[in-house]
Amino acid sequence: MDHSTRADLILILHFLYVLCVIVPVPLIALGGWLGWRFVRNLWLRLAHLLMIGIVAVQAMFGIACPLTVWEAELRWQA
């Protein structure tokens, strides 16, 4: 597998991570209002909170996202 393909796969992974951080916010609010039981799942909430926390800590300390760095390195090598 060449570097460009690997970089594309990392980009897709990064996009999925962002979706997992953004999408649950309105789903949890809407689900609470509509009575959806899955939005009260502790593991869903903890995973979501952990993912948000990782992004927040990186932003607070000015750390570049490892996925971004990895993708950029692969694109440079390609």
C-alpha positions in Angstrom: 0.0 0.0 0.0 1.5 3.3 -1.0 1.8 6.4 1.2 -1.0 8.3 -0.5 -3.5 5.5 0.2 -2.3 5.3 3.8 -2.8 9.0 4.1 -6.3 8.7 2.7 -7.2 6.0 5.2 -5.9 8.1 8.0 -8.0 11.0 6.7 -11.1 8.7 6.8 -10.3 7.6 10.3 -9.9 11.2 11.3 -13.2 12.1 9.8 -14.9 9.2 11.6 -13.4 10.4 14.9 -14.8 13.9 14.3 -18.2 12.5 13.6 -18.1 10.5 16.8 -17.4 13.7 18.7 -20.0 15.9 16.9 -22.9 13.7 16.1 -23.8 12.5 19.7 -24.3 16.0 20.9 -27.6 16.7 19.1 -28.5 13.0 19.4 -28.2 13.0 23.2 -30.3 16.2 23.4 -32.9 15.0 20.9 -32.9 11.5 22.4 -33.5 12.8 25.9 -36.4 14.8 24.7 -37.9 11.9 22.7 -37.2 9.3 25.3 -34.6 7.3 23.4 -33.1 4.9 25.9 -29.7 4.4 24.1 -28.7 8.0 24.7 -28.6 7.3 28.4 -26.1 4.4 28.0 -23.2 5.1 30.4 -20.6 3.6 28.0 -21.7 5.7 25.1 -21.5 8.8 27.3 -18.1 7.9 28.7 -16.6 7.1 25.3 -18.0 10.4 24.0 -16.6 12.4 27.0 -13.2 10.7 26.6 -13.0 11.6 23.0 -14.0 15.2 23.7 -11.4 15.3 26.5 -8.6 14.1 24.3 -9.3 16.9 21.8 -9.6 19.5 24.6 -6.3 18.5 26.3 -4.5 18.7 22.9 -6.0 22.1 22.3 -5.1 23.4 25.7 -1.5 22.4 25.4 -1.1 23.3 21.7 -0.5 19.7 20.7 -1.1 18.9 17.1 -3.5 16.0 16.5 -1.4 12.8 15.9 -3.7 11.8 13.0 -3.1 15.2 11.3 0.7 14.9 11.8 0.7 11.3 10.6 -1.3 12.1 7.5 0.8 15.1 6.6 4.0 13.0 6.9 2.6 10.4 4.6 1.4 13.0 2.1 4.9 14.5 2.2 6.4 11.1 1.5 4.0 10.5 -1.3 
